């Protein structure tokens, strides 16, 4: 028995140890709200689950064959009070759980801006095979498999895919969201403390899926400005030729940056994939979007 208890405690410690750097270790308001919703939902469900488990064990023990004090009757009878309890309590739990989930889910709408004193940072995200491209349109730079953001600043993401559907997820910041070719999804996140937080692809997308990871570095404003200056002074420019090379499938790509980026690159990727061209650069030169005319 002692060995069994020790094994259970060891297994529990290992399991809970994996909660660091995950959804139960939030580093931003969105992830914290999602953890609260998860805990509340679990607690509400345990109101039914725990009594049912206890009652099952108690009934099995009391009505065991060796217990002469347990009265047993094979005559069927209807008991309204028991029916009321067995149906009303689960119904109330379902109503309460549905209300909590409904309200919490709407409050965590990915498009909802995060209130803060700082001006939001715009970041465009493109899922490639098998890497992540992060474009800073206002700063005119880009990075691969590395996302640097200032602490306490809301980040407004636009996300798309230049290949198959994928899924963008930073567990400690919250809100997994899909990226799809020809479409742009929106997400708002904020890191409220410095650190490095792992990001993953949460949707299988082929051979290099397991290595499709990136790192979110949340740094103070001064360090973010220094990083921008460093990136602008080193590395290549992400022009048509550079993107044509980057878009080719590759695995376990180390973090890298681009000192300049083609204007409106994100919009062009969305437009080209929407037109059915697949990967947005197959060696062809960029063409400006067709002018819009009114009818």
C-alpha positions in Angstrom: 0.0 0.0 0.0 2.9 2.4 0.8 4.4 1.8 -2.6 1.1 2.5 -4.3 0.6 5.8 -2.4 4.2 6.8 -3.2 3.6 6.0 -6.9 0.4 8.1 -7.0 2.1 11.0 -5.3 5.0 10.8 -7.7 2.7 10.6 -10.8 0.8 13.6 -9.5 4.0 15.6 -9.0 5.2 14.8 -12.5 1.8 15.7 -14.0 1.5 19.0 -12.1 5.1 19.8 -13.0 4.0 20.0 -16.6 1.6 22.9 -15.7 4.5 25.4 -15.9 4.8 27.2 -19.2 1.3 26.1 -20.0 -2.3 27.2 -19.8 -2.2 27.0 -16.0 0.7 29.4 -15.8 -0.7 32.6 -17.4 1.5 35.6 -18.1 -1.2 37.9 -19.5 -4.8 39.0 -18.8 -6.3 36.8 -21.6 -4.6 33.6 -20.4 -5.6 34.4 -16.8 -9.2 34.8 -17.7 -9.1 31.6 -19.6 -7.6 29.8 -16.7 -10.3 31.2 -14.4 -13.0 29.9 -16.8 -11.4 26.5 -16.9 -11.2 26.3 -13.1 -14.8 27.5 -12.7 -16.1 25.0 -15.3 -14.2 22.1 -13.7 -15.4 23.0 -10.2 -19.0 23.2 -11.4 -18.8 19.8 -13.0 -17.2 18.3 -9.9 -20.3 19.2 -7.9 -22.0 16.3 -9.8 -19.0 14.1 -10.5 -17.7 13.8 -6.9 -21.0 13.0 -5.2 -21.8 10.4 -7.9 -18.4 8.7 -7.4 -18.8 8.7 -3.6 -22.4 7.4 -3.9 -21.4 4.7 -6.3 -18.7 3.5 -3.9 -21.0 3.8 -0.9 -23.8 1.8 -2.6 -21.4 -0.9 -3.7 -20.0 -1.2 -0.2 -23.4 -1.2 1.6 -25.2 -3.6 -0.7 -22.4 -6.1 -0.9 -23.4 -9.7 -0.6 -21.7 -10.1 2.8 -23.7 -7.3 4.5 -26.8 -8.9 6.2 -28.1 -5.4 7.4 -28.7 -4.2 3.8 -32.4 -4.7 2.9 -33.0 -5.7 -0.7 -36.3 -5.8 -2.6 -36.9 -7.0 -6.1 -40.3 -5.2 -6.4 -40.2 -2.2 -8.7 -41.5 1.0 -7.2 -41.6 4.7 -8.3 -40.1 7.2 -5.9 -40.8 10.8 -7.0 -38.3 12.4 -4.6 -35.4 10.4 -6.0 -36.4 11.2 -9.6 -36.6 14.9 -8.7 -33.1 14.9 -7.2 -31.5 12.8 -10.0 -32.9 15.1 -12.7 -33.0 18.6 -11.2 -29.5 18.7 -9.9 -27.8 17.8 -13.2 -30.2 20.1 -15.1 -29.2 23.0 -12.8 -25.5 22.2 -13.3 -25.9 22.2 -17.0 -27.7 25.5 -17.0 -25.0 27.1 -14.7 -22.1 25.6 -16.7 -23.7 26.8 -20.0 -24.1 30.3 -18.6 -20.6 30.6 -17.3 -19.1 29.3 -20.5 -21.3 31.5 -22.7 -20.5 34.7 -20.8 -16.8 33.9 -20.5 -16.4 32.9 -24.1 -18.0 36.2 -25.3 -15.8 38.2 -22.9 -12.8 36.4 -24.5 -13.7 37.2 -28.1 -10.3 37.3 -29.9 -11.2 40.5 -31.7 -12.0 42.4 -28.5 -9.3 45.1 -27.9 -7.4 45.0 -24.6 -7.6 48.2 -22.6 -4.2 49.7 -21.8 -2.4 53.0 -21.6 0.1 52.0 -24.2 -0.6 52.3 -28.0 -1.2 48.8 -29.4 1.5 47.1 -31.4 0.5 45.8 -34.9 1.9 42.4 -35.9 1.0 40.4 -39.0 1.5 36.6 -38.7 1.9 34.3 -41.7 2.0 30.5 -41.2 4.5 28.8 -43.6 5.8 25.3 -44.1 7.0 24.9 -41.3 7.8 28.2 -39.7 6.1 31.4 -38.5 6.7 34.8 -40.2 6.1 37.8 -38.0 5.8 41.2 -39.8 5.9 44.5 -38.0 4.2 46.7 -40.6 4.6 50.0 -38.6 8.2 49.3 -37.9 9.0 47.9 -41.4 10.8 44.8 -40.1 10.0 41.1 -39.9 11.2 38.0 -38.0 10.9 34.2 -38.4 10.1 32.0 -35.4 10.7 34.9 -33.0 8.2 37.4 -31.7 9.5 40.3 -29.6 6.9 42.5 -27.9 7.0 45.2 -25.2 5.6 44.3 -21.7 2.3 45.9 -20.9 1.5 46.8 -24.6 -1.5 45.2 -26.3 -0.6 43.3 -29.4 -3.1 43.4 -32.3 -2.5 40.4 -34.6 -3.7 39.8 -38.1 -3.1 36.2 -39.1 -3.2 34.2 -42.3 -1.6 31.2 -43.9 0.4 31.0 -47.1 -0.1 27.2 -47.1 -2.5 24.8 -45.4 -4.7 25.7 -42.4 -2.7 26.1 -39.2 -3.2 27.1 -35.6 -1.4 29.9 -33.7 -1.1 29.3 -29.9 0.9 30.8 -27.1 -0.4 28.9 -24.0 0.9 31.4 -21.4 -0.7 34.3 -23.2 -3.9 32.6 -24.3 -6.3 32.3 -27.2 -5.4 29.7 -29.8 -6.7 30.8 -33.2 -6.6 29.3 -36.7 -4.8 30.7 -39.7 -6.3 30.1 -43.2 -5.1 30.9 -46.6 -7.0 33.7 -48.3 -8.4 34.9 -45.0 -7.3 37.1 -42.1 -8.2 36.3 -38.6 -7.7 38.7 -35.7 -6.4 38.3 -32.1 -5.5 40.6 -29.2 -3.0 39.6 -26.6 -0.9 41.2 -23.9 2.1 40.1 -21.8 2.0 41.6 -18.4 5.5 40.5 -17.3 8.9 40.0 -18.9 9.9 36.6 -20.0 10.2 34.1 -22.9 7.1 32.1 -23.7 6.9 29.2 -26.1 4.5 29.3 -29.0 3.4 26.3 -31.0 1.4 25.2 -34.0 -1.7 23.4 -32.5 -2.9 22.0 -35.8 -1.1 19.2 -37.7 0.2 20.5 -41.0 2.6 18.0 -42.4 6.1 16.6 -41.9 7.7 19.6 -40.2 4.7 20.2 -37.8 6.6 19.1 -34.6 9.3 21.7 -35.2 6.9 24.5 -36.1 7.6 26.4 -32.9 8.5 30.0 -32.0 9.4 32.1 -28.9 7.6 35.1 -27.6 10.0 37.5 -25.9 8.3 40.0 -23.7 10.8 42.8 -22.9 10.7 46.3 -21.3 10.0 49.2 -23.7 13.7 50.3 -23.7 14.8 46.8 -24.7 12.2 46.6 -27.4 13.5 49.8 -28.9 17.0 48.5 -28.8 15.9 45.3 -30.5 14.2 47.3 -33.3 17.4 49.3 -33.8 19.5 46.1 -33.9 17.2 44.4 -36.4 17.2 47.5 -38.7 21.0 47.5 -38.8 21.5 43.8 -39.6 20.2 41.1 -41.8 18.7 40.9 -45.3 15.6 42.6 -46.6 12.4 40.6 -47.1 11.7 41.5 -50.7 10.1 39.3 -53.5 13.2 37.2 -53.9 13.7 36.8 -50.2 10.1 35.7 -49.7 10.2 33.3 -52.6 13.1 31.6 -50.8 11.5 31.8 -47.3 8.2 30.3 -48.5 9.8 27.0 -49.5 9.2 24.1 -47.1 11.8 23.8 -44.4 12.1 22.2 -41.0 13.5 23.4 -37.6 14.3 26.9 -38.9 16.3 28.9 -36.4 15.1 32.4 -35.4 16.1 35.1 -37.9 15.1 38.7 -38.7 14.8 41.0 -41.7 15.9 44.7 -41.6 13.2 45.7 -44.1 10.1 44.2 -45.5 8.2 44.5 -48.7 5.3 47.0 -48.2 1.8 45.5 -47.9 3.3 42.0 -47.9 0.6 40.6 -45.6 -2.2 41.9 -47.8 -0.5 40.5 -50.9 -0.2 37.1 -49.4 -3.9 37.1 -48.5 -4.9 38.3 -51.9 -2.7 35.7 -53.8 -3.8 32.8 -51.7 -7.4 33.9 -52.0 -7.0 33.8 -55.8 -5.8 30.2 -55.5 -2.2 30.7 -56.2 -1.1 28.6 -53.2 2.2 29.7 -51.9 2.4 33.4 -52.5 5.8 33.4 -54.2 6.7 30.8 -56.7 9.5 32.9 -58.3 7.1 35.4 -59.9 7.6 39.1 -59.4 5.2 41.0 -57.2 2.3 42.7 -58.9 0.3 45.6 -57.4 -3.3 44.8 -56.4 -5.9 45.4 -59.0 -7.6 48.8 -58.5 -11.1 48.7 -57.0 -13.9 50.3 -59.1 -17.4 51.2 -58.0 -20.5 50.0 -59.8 
